[in-house]
Amino acid sequence: MKAARFYAKGDVRVEDIDKPMALQPDEVLVRNKFCGICGTDLHEFADGPHFISDVPNAFSGASIPAILGHEFSGEIEAVGADVKHLRPGDRVAIQPHMGPADGYFGVRGLHFLGTRGAATGLTWNWGGFADYAVMKAYATVKMPDGLSYEQGAMVEPAAVAVTAIDRSGLEPGGAILITGGGPIGALAVMAAHVAGAGKIVVSEPNATRRERIENLGIPVVTVDPTAISLGQFARDNTFEGLGFDVAIECAGNPRAITDCIEAVRPQATVVLIGLTHAKVEFSPFDLITRDIRLQGSLCYPTTLWPRIYSMIESGRLPVERLIDETISVDNIVEQGFKPLLDPAGTKMKILVQLNA
């Protein structure tokens, strides 16, 4: 089978490897259909490795070279002896985090925070940018008949955005600032709308992305942070000039983080999704005296998939509107990674089609 494997910074190779055949009793074999290119994949390719390692993972044994891809959907081809809730032919979307069920975070459905787990497409032996993947059955969730495979590939990033909105404490009628108009920022717009936000403002310097956000069919205001002061905008456009109730930072940009802190009201919550290794300057005195909560948000509980399915199936979370095109795994670097890494690029979401 074909698989896109990471070897080193800038070195991702599409290779022919053996199709997996043997299954553990609690595993399933998935015939992959579509896999989204995520910012995590781009970071590994552009300046990694970050999550991927040449030291074998303690849970999975995986190491470099690693098959990338964790936002994917597919069809069950075979099941292990102990698997009862899935059968061949079932349509599924992947929840990529796995680990021991008896761990502190495992029992809470938060494998990504544990020290003994693995993530599909990074520290697991298989990933979405391949024709087949072996998954733990508990991380392979049957989709409703009303969802397409393309929508199934958007469930994982949607879960990231929905969890960030959950953690923000956004209430119906609240005012929210979202910095970064990429895929996660756009999904955060959708999730905020579903949660009942009364005012949604997106800060994004790329004019094409601002236009994409404006055309989602959701009431939203977009601004260019290079042309205005977000702090002043907040004072001019929120109740009593106090600032936003919530800010979600999706860009991984140090300036955007400070903009979020400046633009929120006292007792607001600032949620950080965008990854950055850069240092950020802010005043602890300011956070304390305004009683601001600074909240990190990396992933999601493993129990979230049925809720995301319902939101997509109802039409309230129209994730398919973000998909620009689908490409072959053979072209993943030239037609996928490179266009998405272009700062002036116009692409929002690219899916890789497998087994076409």
C-alpha distance (Angstrom), angle and dihedral (degrees) to the residues before:
residue distance angle dihedral
M1 . . .
K2 3.79 . .
A3 3.80 120.6 .
A4 3.82 135.3 172.2
R5 3.79 106.6 -133.7
F6 3.81 130.8 -170.6
Y7 3.79 117.0 -133.9
A8 3.81 103.9 161.5
K9 3.79 143.5 -32.8
G10 3.81 107.2 -39.0
D11 3.80 91.3 0.5
V12 3.80 114.1 109.9
R13 3.80 114.9 148.6
V14 3.80 129.9 -165.3
E15 3.79 104.0 -140.3
D16 3.78 141.2 170.6
I17 3.80 109.6 -115.0
D18 3.78 134.8 166.3
K19 3.79 117.2 -76.9
P20 3.82 110.0 -117.0
M21 3.78 112.3 -107.2
A22 3.82 111.5 164.2
L23 3.81 117.7 75.4
Q24 3.77 130.8 -166.1
P25 3.84 113.3 -129.1
D26 3.83 91.6 -100.0
E27 3.83 96.9 44.6
V28 3.80 136.5 91.8
L29 3.79 133.7 -157.3
V30 3.81 113.1 -128.4
R31 3.79 124.2 -160.0
N32 3.79 98.4 -146.2
K33 3.82 121.1 -132.3
F34 3.83 110.9 173.2
C35 3.80 132.6 1.8
G36 3.79 125.8 -173.7
I37 3.80 122.6 -136.0
C38 3.80 106.0 -120.6
G39 3.78 131.4 -161.0
T40 3.80 87.2 -112.4
D41 3.82 90.3 60.0
L42 3.80 89.1 48.8
H43 3.82 92.8 50.3
E44 3.81 91.5 50.7
F45 3.80 90.9 49.7
A46 3.82 97.2 42.4
D47 3.80 101.9 43.5
G48 3.79 109.1 -9.1
P49 2.87 168.7 144.3
H50 3.79 94.4 109.3
F51 3.80 108.3 137.9
I52 3.82 95.7 9.9
S53 3.80 115.3 81.2
D54 3.79 140.3 -173.5
V55 3.82 87.0 -136.0
P56 3.83 110.2 88.9
N57 3.80 113.3 -107.1
A58 3.80 111.1 -109.3
F59 3.82 93.3 -134.0
S60 3.81 102.1 38.9
G61 3.79 105.6 16.5
A62 3.82 89.9 -130.0
S63 3.80 122.4 147.7
I64 3.79 140.3 151.2
P65 3.01 124.3 -11.7
A66 3.81 90.0 55.6
I67 3.80 128.4 -179.2
L68 3.80 106.9 -125.9
G69 3.80 128.6 -143.6
H70 3.81 132.3 81.4
E71 3.84 105.4 171.1
F72 3.78 99.5 81.7
S73 3.76 149.7 131.3
G74 3.76 132.4 -161.2
E75 3.78 149.7 141.7
I76 3.78 127.0 -80.2
E77 3.80 110.0 -112.5
A78 3.83 100.2 173.4
V79 3.81 138.8 -1.3
G80 3.80 134.5 -149.2
A81 3.78 122.2 -109.7
D82 3.81 95.3 -98.0
V83 3.83 97.6 45.6
K84 3.80 111.4 109.5
H85 3.83 105.5 157.2
L86 3.81 96.9 59.9
R87 3.79 133.4 50.0
P88 3.82 137.2 179.0
G89 3.79 111.5 -69.6
D90 3.80 96.2 31.4
R91 3.82 114.1 135.0
V92 3.81 111.2 -130.4
A93 3.78 145.2 177.0
I94 3.79 120.6 -147.0
Q95 3.80 126.4 -116.1
P96 3.80 97.0 -161.5
H97 3.81 103.5 -156.4
M98 3.79 120.7 91.8
G99 3.77 136.9 166.9
P100 3.80 146.4 132.9
A101 3.79 111.8 -42.1
D102 3.81 91.9 -141.8
G103 3.81 96.8 58.4
Y104 3.81 123.2 109.2
F105 3.81 91.5 -107.2
G106 3.80 95.4 30.5
V107 3.80 93.3 66.8
R108 3.80 88.0 50.1
G109 3.81 94.2 52.4
L110 3.81 91.4 -113.1
H111 3.80 102.3 116.2
F112 3.80 91.8 152.3
L113 3.82 89.8 70.2
G114 3.80 95.2 50.0
T115 3.79 126.6 95.2
R116 3.84 96.7 -135.3
G117 3.80 103.1 52.4
A118 3.79 138.9 91.6
A119 3.80 137.0 -140.6
T120 3.79 123.2 -137.3
G121 3.78 112.3 -113.2
L122 3.80 93.0 18.9
T123 3.81 115.7 43.5
W124 3.83 99.4 4.4
N125 3.81 122.7 86.8
W126 3.80 93.4 -115.7
G127 3.78 137.6 43.2
G128 3.76 146.0 -179.8
F129 3.82 98.2 -96.7
A130 3.79 91.0 75.5
D131 3.77 136.2 74.5
Y132 3.81 92.6 -109.5
A133 3.80 138.2 20.0
V134 3.78 134.0 -169.8
M135 3.81 111.5 -138.1
K136 3.76 137.9 177.5
A137 3.80 105.2 -102.7
Y138 3.82 92.6 -126.8
A139 3.80 89.4 59.6
T140 3.81 93.4 50.9
V141 3.80 110.3 81.3
K142 3.80 124.2 -165.7
M143 3.82 113.2 -122.7
P144 3.81 126.2 -136.3
D145 3.80 114.6 -104.4
G146 3.81 89.9 -113.1
L147 3.81 94.4 65.3
S148 3.80 122.5 86.5
Y149 3.79 123.4 -139.6
E150 3.83 87.8 -111.3
Q151 3.81 90.7 56.2
G152 3.81 88.5 45.9
A153 3.79 89.7 59.2
M154 3.82 88.5 56.4
V155 3.81 96.2 53.8
E156 3.81 95.8 87.8
P157 3.83 97.5 53.4
A158 3.81 89.3 41.7
A159 3.81 88.2 55.8
V160 3.82 89.7 54.6
A161 3.81 90.9 54.8
V162 3.80 96.2 42.8
T163 3.81 91.1 50.2
A164 3.81 91.1 51.4
I165 3.81 90.4 52.5
D166 3.82 89.5 47.8
R167 3.80 91.5 51.4
S168 3.79 92.0 47.7
G169 3.80 93.1 64.1
L170 3.81 90.9 -133.0
E171 3.80 109.2 179.4
P172 3.84 127.8 -155.6
G173 3.78 108.7 -80.4
G174 3.80 93.1 21.5
A175 3.80 125.6 138.9
I176 3.80 116.5 -120.5
L177 3.81 133.2 -171.5
I178 3.81 117.7 -156.4
T179 3.80 117.6 -168.9
G180 3.81 114.8 -157.9
G181 3.79 123.3 38.8
G182 3.78 99.4 -148.2
P183 3.81 124.3 114.9
I184 3.80 95.7 -67.4
G185 3.80 91.8 44.3
A186 3.81 90.5 50.5
L187 3.81 90.9 47.8
A188 3.81 88.8 49.0
V189 3.81 87.8 55.5
M190 3.80 89.4 54.4
A191 3.81 92.8 45.5
A192 3.82 92.1 48.3
H193 3.79 89.8 50.8
V194 3.82 91.1 50.9
A195 3.83 88.5 49.3
G196 3.81 90.1 56.5
A197 3.80 102.9 -105.3
G198 3.79 112.0 -179.5
K199 3.82 95.3 -156.4
I200 3.81 126.5 23.5
V201 3.80 120.4 -173.4
V202 3.80 123.3 -179.3
S203 3.80 122.3 -161.6
E204 3.81 111.7 -155.6
P205 3.84 129.7 148.9
N206 3.83 94.9 -156.3
A207 3.81 107.9 90.2
T208 3.81 93.7 -156.5
R209 3.79 91.6 54.4
R210 3.79 91.2 47.8
E211 3.80 88.2 54.5
R212 3.81 91.3 48.8
I213 3.81 90.2 52.4
E214 3.80 91.5 48.4
N215 3.81 90.3 52.6
L216 3.79 96.7 54.6
G217 3.79 91.1 97.4
I218 3.82 91.6 -114.1
P219 3.83 125.4 117.2
V220 3.80 101.9 -105.5
V221 3.80 139.4 145.9
T222 3.80 118.9 -143.5
V223 3.80 125.9 -159.3
D224 3.79 136.4 -175.5
P225 3.84 108.1 -124.4
T226 3.80 91.2 -158.8
A227 3.81 90.5 61.0
I228 3.83 102.0 43.1
S229 3.78 142.2 30.2
L230 3.81 108.1 -106.2
G231 3.78 90.1 -156.8
Q232 3.79 91.6 56.5
F233 3.81 90.9 42.8
A234 3.79 88.8 55.1
R235 3.79 92.1 50.2
D236 3.80 90.5 49.8
N237 3.80 98.3 44.5
T238 3.80 109.6 36.1
F239 3.81 133.7 76.6
E240 3.82 109.6 -70.9
G241 3.79 87.1 -12.5
L242 3.81 89.7 -81.4
G243 3.81 96.9 132.8
F244 3.77 137.4 -116.0
D245 3.79 121.8 -34.6
V246 3.80 91.1 -137.1
A247 3.80 138.0 12.8
I248 3.81 125.6 -162.8
E249 3.82 115.9 -163.4
C250 3.82 111.1 -154.0
A251 3.80 102.8 157.9
G252 3.79 102.7 72.7
N253 3.79 87.4 -133.6
P254 3.84 120.5 141.5
R255 3.80 92.3 -144.4
A256 3.80 90.7 51.0
I257 3.81 90.1 54.0
T258 3.79 92.1 54.1
D259 3.82 89.5 44.4
C260 3.80 89.8 55.1
I261 3.79 92.8 50.3
E262 3.80 91.7 48.4
A263 3.81 94.6 46.2
V264 3.83 99.7 53.7
R265 3.80 129.3 87.0
P266 3.81 125.4 -117.3
Q267 3.82 111.9 -71.6
A268 3.81 91.2 21.5
T269 3.80 126.1 138.5
V270 3.80 124.4 -124.4
V271 3.82 112.8 -161.6
L272 3.80 119.5 -161.0
I273 3.82 117.4 -151.5
G274 3.81 103.4 147.0
L275 3.81 112.2 92.1
T276 3.79 120.2 -128.2
H277 3.79 136.4 159.0
A278 3.80 91.6 -159.2
K279 3.77 122.5 110.7
V280 3.80 116.6 -112.7
E281 3.79 125.8 -150.9
F282 3.79 118.6 -142.4
S283 3.78 136.3 145.0
P284 3.82 116.5 -104.2
F285 3.81 86.1 -162.9
D286 3.81 89.2 59.6
L287 3.82 92.3 49.3
I288 3.79 91.7 48.7
T289 3.78 98.5 44.7
R290 3.81 92.5 46.7
D291 3.81 92.1 40.6
I292 3.82 92.4 -127.8
R293 3.80 121.4 176.2
L294 3.82 116.0 -143.1
Q295 3.83 109.2 -160.4
G296 3.80 129.6 -174.6
S297 3.80 117.8 -148.4
L298 3.79 119.6 -172.2
C299 3.79 109.1 158.1
Y300 3.82 138.3 -26.3
P301 3.80 143.8 -97.8
T302 3.80 112.5 -76.5
T303 3.81 89.0 -123.6
L304 3.81 94.5 66.6
W305 3.83 101.8 89.8
P306 3.85 98.8 88.0
R307 3.80 89.8 51.8
I308 3.81 92.2 50.9
Y309 3.80 90.0 47.1
S310 3.81 90.1 55.4
M311 3.80 93.0 48.0
I312 3.82 91.9 51.5
E313 3.80 95.0 42.2
S314 3.82 91.1 51.5
G315 3.81 91.2 55.2
R316 3.80 92.2 -119.9
L317 3.81 91.6 110.6
P318 3.84 104.3 43.0
V319 3.80 96.4 -173.9
E320 3.81 93.4 162.1
R321 3.83 89.9 71.4
L322 3.81 89.2 73.5
I323 3.80 96.2 58.1
D324 3.80 111.4 104.9
E325 3.77 100.7 177.6
T326 3.78 146.6 -30.2
I327 3.79 122.6 -120.1
S328 3.79 138.9 -174.3
V329 3.80 119.2 -98.4
D330 3.82 86.4 -120.6
N331 3.82 88.3 68.2
I332 3.80 98.3 40.7
V333 3.81 96.3 119.6
E334 3.81 101.6 39.9
Q335 3.81 98.6 35.9
G336 3.80 98.6 27.4
F337 3.79 119.1 27.3
K338 3.80 98.6 31.8
P339 3.84 97.8 49.4
L340 3.81 91.0 46.3
L341 3.81 92.1 49.3
D342 3.82 91.9 52.0
P343 3.86 106.8 106.9
A344 3.81 89.1 -148.7
G345 3.80 93.0 43.9
T346 3.78 122.6 129.9
K347 3.82 99.7 -151.1
M348 3.79 121.1 111.0
K349 3.81 105.0 178.7
I350 3.80 130.9 1.2
L351 3.79 121.9 -169.2
V352 3.78 124.5 -156.3
Q353 3.81 113.1 -140.1
L354 3.78 117.1 -143.8
N355 3.80 129.3 -165.0
A356 3.81 90.7 13.2
